[in-house]
Amino acid sequence: MTVIIGTSGWQYRDWRGAFYPPKLPQRLWLEHYIQYFATVESNNAFYRLPELETFRKWHERTPADFRWAVKASRFLTHIKRLREPEEPVARLMERAAGLGPKLDTILLQLPPTLKADTDLLRDCLARFPGGTRVAVEPRHESWWTDEIRGLLERYGAALCWADRDERPVAPLWRTADWGYLRFHHGADGWGYGGGTLQLWADRLAATWTDDEDVLVYFNNDPGCNAVIDAVRFADAVQRAGGTPTRVPTADQATGLAWDPAQKTPGLPATA
């Protein structure tokens, strides 16, 4: 099992001095990020879908092994609420095509008030080009039915596993031969406890085989907790018998320095 580990976005101001060197211009943060991670989840596409040229530049600025997950625009998921998906899906895919083969997955995060609707989800999934990996993150309990599970399986779409308060917020269904996991925040502040991270690593190892992959993103960005927990999770994956992609370590990342026993990062020893 290969576990591709990254964070949900990379442009967070409070990461300066904790992950990014204090004097590094923000326009170069992506170049710094890709030295230590092999993937990122682009959350800004949810709020404002980037132009094709932006996606093309991201392709040019990242190495060949880098993977992008793109969160679908809120116009599709939250304004249209999956209705009439043909145009917004086509626009999303036309622009994200600028990433070329580095586009790994489209994430559909549904509104917490959107109740299960098999027809709506089926019509939306059917609009994506064949071979597109789509992860679906429902957030209303009405979605947890055998009918929805079967629909995801038929389309090869992954049910997004998610953690909030250090517990699952969705059934741990395997609906595709690949997986997608998001960490939102821990039970005591934003950071995660080591026991919880190990439990999730063990769950992944018990669900996916050696030749399958799982994308994992940390969305607990305040205080740079996402970076810290990504590093700790990579260790947990190795203990579970999996293979994590690259993550920073305290002694190699220029701006990263923290006490592993703490849940919040410290400032770098040298500026």
N, C-alpha and C positions, 0 to 999 in steps of 0.2 A: 504494500500500500504506500503510494506516494502522497504526501500531504503538502499541498502548496499553501504556504502561510504568508499572509499579508495583512494590511490594515485597510479600513474603510476610508479612503482618502489619505492625502499626505500633506495638505496645506493647513496646518494648525499652528496658530501663533505661539501657543504655550509650549510647542515642541522646540522652539529656539532655545538653545542653551542646555536642553536635555537630550535631544536627538540631533538637531541641526547645530553646527558650530555657530556661536553667537554672531559672527561677522559674515556668515554666508548669505548672499543675497537670496531672497525668496524665489527669484526666477531660476535659481539653480538647485532648488530643493529636490526636484524630481531626479536630477543627476546624482544627488547624494543618496536619495532613497533607493534607487535601483542597484546601488552597490551592495546593499544589505538585504534586499527582498527580491523575490522573483515574481511577485504579483502585486496588484493593487485593485481595490474595488473603487470605481469612479462613482462617488456619491453625487458629485455636482451635476451629473447628467439628469438626476431626478429633479432638481430645481430649475435648471436651464440646460436644455439639450445643446451641447457644443456643436459648432459648425463642422462640416466635413474636414476643413483645413486644420482645425484643432486636433481632431483625431489623427490626421496624417502626421502632424508634428509630434504627437505623442508616440506614434509608431517609429518615427525617425530618431527620437531621443532615447529609446529604450533598446536593450540588447535583444538578440534573436530569441533567447529562451524566456523572455518576459511574457507574462500572461495578464490580460486585462479582463476584469469583470465590469460590466456597465449596468448600473441601476437604471431601469426604464423610467422615462419621464413621468412625472406626476400627472401630466395631461392625460396619459393613457390610463394610469392606475387610480388616480384620486379625483380627477375632474370628470373624465368620461366613465370612470369606474368599470373599465373593460368593455363598455359599449362601443359599437362601431370602431373596432380596432384596426381595420385595414389601413387607413391613412397614417395613424400615429405609429403603427408597427413598421410600415414601409419607410417612413421618414427616419425612424430610429435606426433601422438596419442600413439605409442608404448612407447615413452619416457615419455610423460606427464601422462601416466597411473600410474607412480610412485607416483603421488599425490593422487591416489585412489579417494574416494568420495569427496575430497576437491577440485577437479578440477571442476570448475563451468562452465566456458565459454572459447571458443577459439575466439580470435579476428582476423579477416582478414582485415587488413588495406591495401587498394589498392593504387598503385602509382597514383599521381595526373595526370600523362600522360596517364593512362590506360583508354581508352574509353569503353563505355558499350558494353558488349558482353554476351548476354544471354546464349549462348551455353557454353562458358568458365565457367561462374559462376555456371550454372546448374551442369556441370560435376564435378566441385570442391566440391560443397555442397553434391553431391551424394556419394563422397568418405568417408565422415565422418560416423562413426558408428551411428546407430540409437540411438536417445536419447541425442546425443551431442548437447549442446547449442552453436550455432555459431552466432557471431555478425559480420556484414559486414559494413566496413567504406569506401564506395567509395569516391573518391575525384575529380571526373570529372563530370561536369554538365550533360553529356549525359546519366548518369545512372538514372536520375529522370523521369522514364517512368512508365506507368501502367503495362507494361510487366515485368519490373524488380520488381516492387512492388508485383505483383502476384506470381513471382517466389520465392521471400523471404517468402511470406505467405505459399506457398505450402510446403516449407521445414522447416517451423517453425523457420526460421532464423530472428534475430532482425536486422533491419536497425539501425546502430549505429547513434544516435543523437550526434551532435558535436557542440561545441561553439568555435568560434575564433573571437577575437575582440568584445566579448560580443554580438554576434548575431549568429543565427543558420547558419550552412554551409551545411545543408542537409534538405530535407523536413521532417516535423514532422509526418512521417508515423508510425503507429502502425502495425507491421507485425508479431508479436508473442505475446503470453500471458505473456511476460516478456520484460524488456527493458534494454538498455545499453546507457549510456551517458558519453561523454568525454569532459572535459574542457581543452582547449589548452592554451589560454592566454587572458587576459583582453584587453580592448581598450586603456588603459593608463598604460603601463607597464605590468607586469606579473599578478598582482593581479586583483581580480574582485570586482566590486561595489556591495553593498548589494541589490540594486534594481534588478540587473540582476540575482543574485542568487535566490531571491524570485520569480522572473518571471519563472525561470526554475523549481523551486519546484512546483509552481502552475500548470505548464504545465504537469508535471508528475502526479500530483494528478487528473487532468482532464482526463488523458488518461488511467491510470491503476487503477484497483479496489483494494479493501481492502485486498483480498487474493492473489494478484499478487506482484511480486518483480521487482525492477529495480536496476541494478548495475551502480554506478556512480564513475568515476575516475578523479582525478585532475592531469593533465599532466603539469601544470605550476610550475615546480619544482624549478626554480631559486629563491634564496632568501627565500626558505621555504614557498613560497606563497601557494603551494599545501596543506600543512597542515593547514595553517590559513584558507583558503577558505573552506576546508572540514569541519572545526568546524563551520564556519558561515553558511554553507549550511545545516548542520544538524538542526540548529535552524530554518532555512527557511522551511525545510521539516515539522517540527513539527507545524509551523504556518499554513502550507497548509493542515494539517490533516493527514500527513503520519507518519510512524514510522521509524526513522533512526537507523542504527546500531551504535555501540559505536564509539566515536571520542574523542580525547583529549580535555581537558579544561586547561586553563592557570594555575589553582591552583592544578591540579592533575598530569600533565605530568612533569616529573622531569626536563627536559631541556627546556620546552616551556614557554616563557614569552613574551607577546607583548601587545601593546595597541590596542584594537579592532578597534579604530577609524583610525588606521594607516593601510597602505597596505603592510608594510614590517615589519618583526619581529624584536624584540629587543633581545639582549643577555639576558641570565638568570640573575636574580638578585643575585644569589649565584652560585659559581662554584662547 
